[in-house]
Amino acid sequence: MLKISDKSKCCGCGACGQICARGAISMRKDELGFAYPEINSEKCNDCGLCEKICSFGKAPEALPEGGQQYLAARHKDNDTLMESRSGGAFTALSDAVLKEGGVVYGAEFAEDFSVRHSRATGADQRNRFRGSKYIQSDMGACLREVKQDLKQGKKVLFSGTSCQCDALKHFLPSTDNLILADVLCHGVASPAVWQAYIKKDKREIKAVDFRDKKHFGWKEHKETIYYKDGSSKSSKSFTDLYYKHIMHRPCCAECPYNSLDRVTDITMADFWGWEKTDREMNADDKGYSLLIINSDKGRELFNAASSDMEWRNVDIASCMQRPLKSRIEINPRCTEFENAFLEKGINYVLRKYSDRNIRSQMRYLYKKTRKLARKILLNK
Ligand SMILES: Cc1cc2nc3c(=O)[nH]c(=O)nc-3n(C[C@H](O)[C@H](O)[C@H](O)COP(=O)(O)OP(=O)(O)OC[C@H]3O[C@@H](n4cnc5c(N)ncnc54)[C@H](O)[C@@H]3O)c2cc1C
């Protein structure tokens, strides 16, 4: 088996495995849960197709300059807005495709709350894609499924990170029926750390909300996990590790998509900096989407969806954020974090690396002190 030598050169889209007619490539997860290709050299005939299809690291083909339009948008339906992480633009855009009998792809939670890409032909299935999940999603066989849908003449809206969208663009011949919508991204977190984090409580999970607007508002960025026994837990522990860029996929440090040159038809983001446009527009703290329309196809989709949203044109200079300007910096302690996670487990790394977990640090100190005090007293 041949393994990839430099992990920072692979975004895990799986296009190489999906294109290989000899089935010589399979995606295998490493200890952090990130998938990488492995080549079975006995099956491989060195045709080079896998390298040709690989989009990551090749200069992205941005769409022609000049035509971009920048908008702040918010879904008119309050329930939809509250279920969405930004302003609910994704629901409006995908509804327009579903209404035409089209198919929508996006990232959902699986039964075990891992994240995977999936296909929806109706609103109920599509609603599972709502909400940002900051863990890398597993693309499975999506690239081939999209190809199949397009072959059957269906309209497809594919949503995902820029690298996932670009992978699809390289995988398929260009077609009018495929619309690409990327979420602006500052990296994806380790699936293995996430699994360890949710399993440590031993309670069965019902739902996860990575930005619980209902209880804390849009700006606060607090996560809530809802359990089947009716209880829930809100914290910033996982989010805090995520924002530290300490458990990211290595390739995120080399992301070629962190600029205003977008590779998709439409880019969806949070409208951070809204107060420079209008101090009152987010007074209720329910959130706003920033939409960047990059192509005529993107504009057509926005026009079809626009009646579901309140929206206005905005000046991009007033709402530039890091992923639109430059790559993120991976935390210099990420290798140390990784080793600590693998050797000592989730509770240890949460205590050591997450600032937000003060309550659990206090609990830990209390337990340690009590144990020590008991030992001293019993020995007396
Ligand atoms: C990993 C990640 C990092 C992000 N970083 C930023 C950022 O730095 N700045 C910023 O402004 N916005 C960022 N976003 C985008 C933002 O959080 C919203 O997802 C986006 O604005 C769409 O919001 P919405 O209200 O329209 O729809 P929502 O319903 O909230 O969003 C759903 C969309 O997100 C996609 N999605 C959810 N999880 C994943 C995943 N793990 N992988 C791929 N696609 C996923 C779904 O397929 C769907 O298209 C990020 C999103 C993700 C998933």
The ligand as a MOL file (V3000), in Angstrom:
LIG
                    3D

  0  0  0     0  0            999 V3000
M  V30 BEGIN CTAB
M  V30 COUNTS 53 58 0 0 0
M  V30 BEGIN ATOM
M  V30 1 C -16.1280 24.4300 8.6320 0
M  V30 2 C -16.7950 25.7610 8.4120 0
M  V30 3 C -16.0640 26.9400 8.6140 0
M  V30 4 C -16.6820 28.1900 8.4150 0
M  V30 5 N -15.9380 29.3400 8.5730 0
M  V30 6 C -16.5150 30.5410 8.3150 0
M  V30 7 C -15.7590 31.7510 8.4390 0
M  V30 8 O -14.5810 31.7520 8.8000 0
M  V30 9 N -16.3850 32.9360 8.1500 0
M  V30 10 C -17.6810 32.9880 7.7550 0
M  V30 11 O -18.1880 34.0790 7.5300 0
M  V30 12 N -18.4130 31.8640 7.6090 0
M  V30 13 C -17.8640 30.6460 7.8780 0
M  V30 14 N -18.5960 29.4940 7.7160 0
M  V30 15 C -19.9260 29.5940 7.0540 0
M  V30 16 C -21.0730 29.9350 7.9640 0
M  V30 17 O -20.8840 29.3760 9.2570 0
M  V30 18 C -22.4160 29.4010 7.3900 0
M  V30 19 O -22.3120 28.0070 7.1830 0
M  V30 20 C -22.7680 29.9970 6.0620 0
M  V30 21 O -22.7870 31.3900 6.1450 0
M  V30 22 C -24.1620 29.5040 5.6360 0
M  V30 23 O -25.0850 29.9120 6.5930 0
M  V30 24 P -26.6420 29.9320 6.3190 0
M  V30 25 O -27.2940 30.5930 7.4680 0
M  V30 26 O -26.9330 30.4390 4.9550 0
M  V30 27 O -27.0320 28.3920 6.2410 0
M  V30 28 P -26.8640 27.2030 7.2500 0
M  V30 29 O -28.0860 26.4050 7.1300 0
M  V30 30 O -26.4580 27.6020 8.5780 0
M  V30 31 O -25.6020 26.4470 6.6060 0
M  V30 32 C -25.6490 25.2180 6.0410 0
M  V30 33 C -24.5810 25.0980 4.9680 0
M  V30 34 O -23.3350 24.7680 5.5420 0
M  V30 35 C -22.8320 23.5830 4.9060 0
M  V30 36 N -22.0140 22.8720 5.8780 0
M  V30 37 C -22.2950 22.6720 7.1960 0
M  V30 38 N -21.2890 21.9980 7.7620 0
M  V30 39 C -20.3750 21.7410 6.8130 0
M  V30 40 C -19.1300 21.0360 6.7870 0
M  V30 41 N -18.6100 20.4670 7.8690 0
M  V30 42 N -18.4660 20.9600 5.6160 0
M  V30 43 C -18.9830 21.5130 4.4910 0
M  V30 44 N -20.1350 22.1950 4.4610 0
M  V30 45 C -20.8260 22.3090 5.6020 0
M  V30 46 C -24.0920 22.8360 4.5060 0
M  V30 47 O -23.8480 21.9000 3.4890 0
M  V30 48 C -24.9660 23.9920 4.0350 0
M  V30 49 O -24.6150 24.3790 2.7550 0
M  V30 50 C -18.0350 28.2470 7.9810 0
M  V30 51 C -18.7590 27.0560 7.8120 0
M  V30 52 C -18.1680 25.8290 8.0290 0
M  V30 53 C -18.9610 24.5690 7.8070 0
M  V30 END ATOM
M  V30 BEGIN BOND
M  V30 1 1 1 2
M  V30 2 1 2 3
M  V30 3 2 2 52
M  V30 4 2 3 4
M  V30 5 1 4 5
M  V30 6 1 4 50
M  V30 7 2 5 6
M  V30 8 1 6 7
M  V30 9 1 6 13
M  V30 10 2 7 8
M  V30 11 1 7 9
M  V30 12 1 9 10
M  V30 13 2 10 11
M  V30 14 1 10 12
M  V30 15 2 12 13
M  V30 16 1 13 14
M  V30 17 1 14 15
M  V30 18 1 14 50
M  V30 19 1 15 16
M  V30 20 1 16 17
M  V30 21 1 16 18
M  V30 22 1 18 19
M  V30 23 1 18 20
M  V30 24 1 20 21
M  V30 25 1 20 22
M  V30 26 1 22 23
M  V30 27 1 23 24
M  V30 28 2 24 25
M  V30 29 1 24 26
M  V30 30 1 24 27
M  V30 31 1 27 28
M  V30 32 2 28 29
M  V30 33 1 28 30
M  V30 34 1 28 31
M  V30 35 1 31 32
M  V30 36 1 32 33
M  V30 37 1 33 34
M  V30 38 1 33 48
M  V30 39 1 34 35
M  V30 40 1 35 36
M  V30 41 1 35 46
M  V30 42 1 36 37
M  V30 43 1 36 45
M  V30 44 2 37 38
M  V30 45 1 38 39
M  V30 46 1 39 40
M  V30 47 2 39 45
M  V30 48 1 40 41
M  V30 49 2 40 42
M  V30 50 1 42 43
M  V30 51 2 43 44
M  V30 52 1 44 45
M  V30 53 1 46 47
M  V30 54 1 46 48
M  V30 55 1 48 49
M  V30 56 2 50 51
M  V30 57 1 51 52
M  V30 58 1 52 53
M  V30 END BOND
M  V30 END CTAB
M  END
